[in-house]
């Protein structure tokens, strides 16, 4: 039986707050640990800046093609979800 492919869209917005950055890193780590065979992760990032640790983590995951990371310069949670849906495979 072929399982459907799943797109996990993670919109993120907020000031550069350590708790938000940690939540984003933890969320990505938990999704990447899943054993489901066919999924993609799209991060629609509306946060102007991140802590250096989070910035490096996002860059690493993008380089390794584990996530698709989209940085946008506007803030809208529904808009970010729609943006991710339009880019999902």
N, CA, C and O of each residue as an XYZ file, in Angstrom:
356
protein
N       0.833     -1.168      0.000
C       0.000      0.000      0.000
C       0.891      1.250      0.000
O       1.819      1.361      0.802
N       0.604      2.164     -0.887
C       1.349      3.410     -0.967
C       0.728      4.447     -0.039
O      -0.465      4.740     -0.122
N       1.540      4.987      0.829
C       1.063      6.015      1.752
C       1.105      7.378      1.067
O       1.994      7.636      0.255
N       0.156      8.246      1.385
C       0.163      9.577      0.767
C       1.330     10.419      1.281
O       1.795     10.247      2.407
N       1.781     11.318      0.442
C       2.808     12.270      0.837
C       2.152     13.384      1.655
O       1.052     13.837      1.339
N       2.834     13.810      2.695
C       2.293     14.825      3.594
C       3.205     16.049      3.588
O       4.430     15.928      3.618
N       2.593     17.215      3.549
C       3.328     18.477      3.663
C       3.068     19.062      5.044
O       1.920     19.300      5.420
N       4.127     19.288      5.787
C       4.034     19.908      7.105
C       4.428     21.372      6.923
O       5.584     21.678      6.631
N       3.472     22.263      7.094
C       3.722     23.688      6.913
C       3.817     24.338      8.287
O       2.887     24.264      9.089
N       4.953     24.975      8.543
C       5.194     25.605      9.840
C       5.354     27.107      9.624
O       6.422     27.568      9.221
N       4.287     27.874      9.895
C       4.436     29.329      9.831
C       5.033     29.821     11.148
O       4.676     29.325     12.217
N       5.921     30.775     11.075
C       6.509     31.305     12.299
C       6.602     32.820     12.209
O       6.964     33.379     11.174
N       6.269     33.467     13.313
C       6.359     34.922     13.376
C       6.573     35.337     14.813
O       6.066     34.708     15.742
N       7.309     36.373     14.979
C       7.448     36.939     16.306
C       8.760     37.657     16.451
O       9.657     37.525     15.619
N       8.863     38.413     17.509
C      10.132     39.087     17.775
C      11.199     38.051     18.094
O      10.895     36.903     18.420
N      12.417     38.463     17.998
C      13.523     37.557     18.296
C      13.502     37.225     19.784
O      14.215     37.835     20.581
N      12.684     36.263     20.139
C      12.550     35.850     21.535
C      13.119     34.443     21.685
O      12.773     33.555     20.905
N      13.981     34.227     22.669
C      14.574     32.898     22.844
C      13.545     31.776     22.938
O      13.778     30.683     22.422
N      12.409     32.032     23.589
C      11.417     30.962     23.733
C      10.819     30.581     22.375
O      10.564     29.402     22.130
N      10.589     31.559     21.489
C      10.048     31.251     20.157
C      11.071     30.498     19.314
O      10.724     29.541     18.622
N      12.319     30.923     19.370
C      13.347     30.240     18.594
C      13.525     28.801     19.079
O      13.666     27.885     18.269
N      13.518     28.604     20.390
C      13.646     27.241     20.921
C      12.455     26.391     20.492
O      12.624     25.228     20.125
N      11.266     26.954     20.535
C      10.072     26.225     20.107
C      10.180     25.819     18.635
O       9.812     24.700     18.276
N      10.675     26.706     17.792
C      10.848     26.380     16.378
C      11.871     25.261     16.198
O      11.624     24.318     15.447
N      13.005     25.352     16.871
C      14.029     24.292     16.769
C      13.476     22.957     17.263
O      13.678     21.927     16.620
N      12.782     22.970     18.398
C      12.211     21.735     18.945
C      11.152     21.151     18.012
O      11.099     19.937     17.816
N      10.318     22.002     17.440
C       9.282     21.536     16.513
C       9.911     20.856     15.308
O       9.499     19.762     14.923
N      10.907     21.501     14.712
C      11.574     20.912     13.544
C      12.248     19.592     13.906
O      12.143     18.619     13.159
N      12.930     19.550     15.033
C      13.597     18.311     15.448
C      12.585     17.185     15.632
O      12.842     16.053     15.222
N      11.444     17.481     16.241
C      10.427     16.450     16.461
C       9.808     15.965     15.156
O       9.582     14.767     14.990
N       9.534     16.866     14.242
C       8.973     16.439     12.955
C       9.991     15.586     12.202
O       9.628     14.574     11.602
N      11.258     15.983     12.229
C      12.290     15.224     11.514
C      12.512     13.833     12.106
O      13.019     12.948     11.416
N      12.145     13.627     13.365
C      12.296     12.318     14.008
C      11.197     11.331     13.623
O      11.311     10.143     13.924
N      10.155     11.788     12.976
C       9.038     10.910     12.623
C       9.495      9.829     11.648
O      10.397     10.047     10.839
N       8.867      8.674     11.736
C       9.256      7.575     10.854
C       8.335      7.426      9.644
O       8.449      6.456      8.894
N       7.433      8.369      9.451
C       6.570      8.336      8.275
C       7.464      8.495      7.049
O       8.328      9.372      7.030
N       7.272      7.660      6.024
C       8.238      7.630      4.922
C       8.155      8.761      3.903
O       9.113      8.978      3.161
N       7.060      9.477      3.842
C       6.914     10.439      2.747
C       6.327     11.765      3.239
O       5.111     11.951      3.275
N       7.229     12.684      3.620
C       6.746     13.995      4.042
C       7.776     15.063      3.696
O       8.961     14.786      3.514
N       7.285     16.279      3.615
C       8.147     17.434      3.409
C       7.817     18.464      4.475
O       6.697     18.511      4.982
N       8.798     19.286      4.810
C       8.606     20.341      5.797
C       8.852     21.678      5.111
O       9.898     21.899      4.502
N       7.869     22.559      5.223
C       7.996     23.909      4.685
C       7.876     24.889      5.842
O       6.859     24.916      6.535
N       8.902     25.685      6.049
C       8.883     26.716      7.081
C       8.656     28.052      6.382
O       9.469     28.481      5.563
N       7.550     28.702      6.710
C       7.267     30.036      6.181
C       7.600     31.010      7.312
O       6.847     31.156      8.275
N       8.727     31.658      7.168
C       9.336     32.428      8.245
C       9.053     33.915      8.078
O       9.517     34.552      7.133
N       8.289     34.446      9.011
C       7.945     35.868      9.013
C       8.696     36.611     10.114
O       8.380     37.761     10.421
N       9.684     35.956     10.704
C      10.453     36.541     11.792
C      11.631     37.318     11.209
O      12.421     36.754     10.452
N      11.764     38.593     11.546
C      12.842     39.393     10.948
C      14.248     38.860     11.239
O      15.092     38.824     10.344
N      14.503     38.451     12.476
C      15.824     37.919     12.831
C      15.653     36.772     13.815
O      14.660     36.687     14.537
N      16.651     35.891     13.824
C      16.668     34.766     14.754
C      17.939     34.820     15.586
O      18.897     35.514     15.245
N      17.926     34.073     16.683
C      19.151     33.874     17.445
C      20.154     33.190     16.522
O      19.748     32.457     15.620
N      21.445     33.407     16.721
C      22.445     32.770     15.853
C      22.299     31.246     15.785
O      22.479     30.656     14.720
N      21.975     30.609     16.913
C      21.823     29.145     16.933
C      20.676     28.697     16.022
O      20.812     27.727     15.277
N      19.567     29.397     16.086
C      18.413     29.052     15.253
C      18.701     29.347     13.793
O      18.369     28.544     12.921
N      19.311     30.480     13.520
C      19.668     30.844     12.148
C      20.557     29.763     11.531
O      20.318     29.328     10.405
N      21.577     29.335     12.264
C      22.488     28.299     11.769
C      21.751     26.977     11.558
O      22.008     26.274     10.580
N      20.842     26.636     12.464
C      20.076     25.386     12.351
C      19.202     25.401     11.100
O      19.163     24.418     10.359
N      18.503     26.509     10.859
C      17.657     26.622      9.669
C      18.498     26.556      8.396
O      18.119     25.891      7.432
N      19.631     27.238      8.393
C      20.512     27.204      7.221
C      21.027     25.793      6.969
O      21.085     25.346      5.824
N      21.401     25.090      8.038
C      21.899     23.716      7.900
C      20.817     22.790      7.337
O      21.073     22.037      6.397
N      19.615     22.845      7.907
C      18.536     21.974      7.429
C      18.176     22.275      5.981
O      17.854     21.364      5.217
N      18.229     23.539      5.602
C      17.942     23.915      4.218
C      19.025     23.378      3.292
O      18.722     22.817      2.239
N      20.270     23.547      3.675
C      21.394     23.064      2.860
C      21.335     21.553      2.686
O      21.632     21.034      1.610
N      20.950     20.848      3.745
C      20.846     19.384      3.696
C      19.558     18.923      3.018
O      19.314     17.722      2.901
N      18.735     19.869      2.572
C      17.462     19.601      1.893
C      16.474     18.832      2.774
O      15.673     18.033      2.287
N      16.551     19.093      4.077
C      15.602     18.478      5.004
C      14.356     19.339      5.182
O      13.297     18.850      5.574
N      14.502     20.635      4.884
C      13.353     21.542      4.930
C      13.424     22.484      3.735
O      14.474     22.664      3.118
N      12.281     23.076      3.432
C      12.242     24.219      2.521
C      11.934     25.422      3.399
O      10.937     25.437      4.121
N      12.796     26.428      3.334
C      12.692     27.585      4.222
C      12.403     28.816      3.383
O      13.214     29.223      2.552
N      11.239     29.404      3.611
C      10.814     30.590      2.877
C      10.755     31.773      3.837
O      10.008     31.750      4.815
N      11.538     32.792      3.558
C      11.512     34.009      4.376
C      10.660     35.037      3.662
O      10.886     35.345      2.492
N       9.683     35.561      4.374
C       8.795     36.575      3.810
C       8.822     37.808      4.714
O       9.112     37.708      5.906
N       8.520     38.960      4.140
C       8.631     40.196      4.919
C       7.273     40.782      5.292
O       7.135     41.999      5.424
N       6.294     39.939      5.459
C       4.975     40.375      5.897
C       4.489     39.418      6.977
O       5.012     38.311      7.109
N       3.511     39.831      7.735
C       3.019     39.014      8.843
C       1.533     38.722      8.676
O       0.697     39.624      8.720
N       1.227     37.451      8.484
C      -0.161     36.991      8.403
C      -0.140     35.481      8.539
O       0.358     34.782      7.657
N      -0.671     34.979      9.626
C      -0.673     33.533      9.832
C      -1.449     32.799      8.741
O      -0.920     31.836      8.185
N      -2.678     33.205      8.405
C      -3.380     32.529      7.311
C      -2.640     32.684      5.983
O      -2.571     31.743      5.192
N      -2.090     33.872      5.744
C      -1.339     34.095      4.510
C      -0.114     33.204      4.433
O       0.222     32.703      3.360
N       0.558     33.001      5.563
C       1.737     32.136      5.591
C       1.353     30.689      5.293
O       2.065     29.993      4.569
N       0.245     30.241      5.841
C      -0.207     28.875      5.547
C      -0.521     28.726      4.059
O      -0.121     27.746      3.430
N      -1.234     29.699      3.502
C      -1.561     29.645      2.077
C      -0.299     29.686      1.223
O      -0.211     28.990      0.212
N       0.665     30.486      1.618
C       1.947     30.573      0.919
C       2.610     29.187      0.891
O       3.113     28.749     -0.143
N       2.600     28.509      2.043
C       3.172     27.168      2.118
C       2.415     26.163      1.270
O       3.028     25.335      0.597
N       1.095     26.226      1.294
C       0.278     25.299      0.496
C       0.599     25.455     -0.983
O       0.708     24.461     -1.702
N       0.750     26.693     -1.445
C       1.044     26.923     -2.866
C       2.412     26.384     -3.266
O       2.644     26.122     -4.447
N       3.318     26.212     -2.317
C       4.658     25.732     -2.630
C       4.864     24.253     -2.293
O       5.928     23.699     -2.568
N       3.881     23.632     -1.716
C       3.987     22.210     -1.358
C       3.979     21.337     -2.609
O       3.365     21.675     -3.621
N       4.674     20.211     -2.517
C       4.713     19.301     -3.673
C       3.464     18.464     -3.768
O       3.336     17.648     -4.681
